[in-house]
């Protein structure tokens, strides 16, 4: 497994070894020992999630105040632009973001640590997105930061969308600015 640390060192891009030929491919999507050796992280994943979204859907920026979740994410069908935003007030990278394209073709995974807001924009006709999480989903502790908060300045690839604007859920339309959000210590 190849690991690339991003501008925020705790956020990592992981590329598993893919063995392919004319018949198809095989990859090991998760191996605890290999993950630990490659990243230096000893984690227990407790929940797996699978979402399917249409082109132009933007989900996020979500995080949990209590029971913060680390997320190991990947796309098994389609392509997304995936983003992690540091929402830890005490962090030297507070308010900064990192983004990466994840797709069925590049087979990349993205490690989003606890204390980060997470979101993604679907670039393909649809996308199947898988999450491994380090804590359970706790909707009562979930918060949402506005996807387009200028204080964060995420460079979403909206030009790749036919309509040029994302589709948001009612919850995501209620996202608040970073400056007024409840945040991690």
C-alpha positions in Angstrom: 0.0 0.0 0.0 1.3 3.4 -0.9 0.5 6.2 1.6 0.7 9.9 0.6 0.5 12.4 3.5 -1.3 15.6 2.4 -0.7 19.2 3.4 -2.5 18.3 6.6 -0.2 15.4 7.7 -3.0 13.5 9.6 -5.1 13.3 6.4 -3.7 10.6 4.0 -4.3 9.2 0.5 -3.9 5.4 0.4 -3.4 3.4 -2.8 -3.7 -0.3 -2.4 -1.9 -2.7 -4.7 -4.1 -3.7 -7.6 -3.5 -6.9 -9.4 -5.2 -6.8 -12.8 -5.3 -8.4 -16.2 -7.7 -8.8 -19.1 -10.1 -10.7 -16.8 -10.5 -7.9 -14.3 -8.7 -7.0 -11.0 -8.2 -7.9 -7.4 -7.3 -5.6 -4.5 -7.2 -5.9 -0.8 -9.4 -3.0 0.3 -8.5 -3.3 4.0 -6.0 -5.3 6.0 -5.5 -4.2 9.6 -1.9 -5.2 9.7 -1.0 -3.5 6.4 -3.0 -0.4 7.3 -1.2 -0.1 10.7 2.3 -0.6 9.2 1.6 1.8 6.3 0.0 4.6 8.3 1.2 4.1 11.9 -2.4 4.1 13.1 -3.8 1.3 15.2 -7.6 1.7 14.8 -10.7 -0.3 15.4 -13.3 0.2 12.7 -16.8 -0.3 14.1 -19.2 0.5 11.2 -19.2 0.2 7.4 -21.5 2.5 5.4 -22.4 2.5 1.7 -24.1 5.4 -0.1 -25.2 5.9 -3.7 -25.6 9.4 -5.0 -26.4 11.0 -8.4 -24.2 13.4 -10.3 -24.0 16.8 -8.7 -25.0 15.6 -5.2 -22.9 17.2 -2.5 -22.9 15.7 0.9 -21.3 17.5 3.8 -19.5 19.0 5.5 -20.4 16.7 8.4 -18.7 15.9 11.7 -19.7 14.7 15.2 -18.9 16.7 18.3 -19.2 13.7 20.5 -18.2 10.2 19.2 -16.1 11.8 16.5 -15.6 9.5 13.6 -12.4 8.7 11.7 -13.4 7.7 8.2 -11.6 5.5 5.7 -13.5 6.2 2.5 -13.4 5.0 -1.1 -15.5 4.9 -4.3 -16.3 1.5 -5.9 -18.4 3.0 -8.8 -18.1 6.4 -10.3 -16.0 9.4 -9.2 -16.2 12.0 -6.4 -14.2 15.0 -5.2 -13.7 14.2 -1.5 -12.8 16.8 1.2 -11.6 16.9 4.8 -11.7 20.1 6.8 -9.9 20.5 10.1 -12.4 21.6 12.7 -10.2 21.3 15.8 -9.8 24.8 17.3 -6.5 23.9 18.9 -5.0 22.6 15.7 -2.3 24.5 13.7 -4.3 23.5 10.6 -7.7 24.6 11.9 -10.0 25.7 9.1 -7.8 24.3 6.3 -9.0 21.7 3.9 -7.6 18.9 1.7 -9.4 17.5 -1.4 -8.8 14.5 -3.6 -10.6 12.7 -6.4 -11.6 9.2 -5.6 -12.8 6.9 -8.3 -13.4 3.3 -9.4 -10.5 3.8 -11.8 -7.8 5.2 -9.4 -8.9 2.9 -6.5 -7.6 5.5 -4.0 -8.8 5.6 -0.4 -8.8 8.7 1.8 -8.2 8.7 5.6 -10.3 11.5 7.3 -9.3 11.6 11.0 -11.6 12.3 13.9 -11.9 16.1 14.4 -12.4 16.7 10.7 -15.5 17.7 8.8 -16.1 15.5 5.7 -17.9 16.0 2.4 -17.9 14.9 -1.2 -19.2 16.0 -4.6 -20.3 13.4 -7.1 -18.6 14.0 -10.5 -19.8 10.9 -12.4 -23.4 10.0 -13.5 -23.6 8.3 -10.0 -21.2 7.1 -7.4 -21.2 4.3 -4.8 -19.2 5.5 -1.8 -18.0 3.3 1.0 -17.0 4.4 4.5 -15.3 2.5 7.3 -15.8 4.5 10.6 -14.0 4.4 14.0 -17.1 5.3 15.9 -20.8 4.8 15.5 -23.1 7.3 13.8 -24.7 9.6 16.4 -27.2 11.9 14.7 -27.7 13.9 17.9 -24.0 14.9 17.9 -23.8 15.5 14.1 -23.1 19.1 12.9 -22.8 20.5 9.4 -20.6 23.4 8.1 -21.7 25.1 4.9 -20.1 23.6 1.9 -19.4 27.0 0.4 -18.1 28.9 3.4 -15.7 31.5 2.0 -13.7 31.4 5.2 -12.7 27.8 4.3 -12.5 28.4 0.5 -12.9 24.8 -0.8 -12.3 24.7 -4.5 -15.1 22.4 -5.5 -14.9 21.3 -9.2 -18.4 22.7 -10.0 -17.4 23.3 -13.6 -17.5 19.5 -14.1 -21.3 19.5 -13.3 -23.8 19.9 -16.1 -25.9 22.3 -14.0 -22.8 24.0 -12.4 -24.4 23.9 -8.9 -24.6 21.0 -6.5 -27.7 19.3 -5.2 -28.0 19.5 -1.4 -30.2 17.8 1.1 -32.3 20.0 3.4 -29.9 19.2 6.2 -26.9 20.3 4.1 -28.6 23.5 3.1 -28.8 24.4 6.8 -25.0 24.2 7.2 -23.5 27.0 9.2 -20.3 29.1 8.7 -17.2 27.8 10.4 -17.0 31.0 12.6 -20.4 30.2 14.1 -20.2 26.4 14.2 -19.9 24.3 17.4 -16.4 22.8 17.0 -14.0 20.4 18.4 -11.7 21.7 21.2 
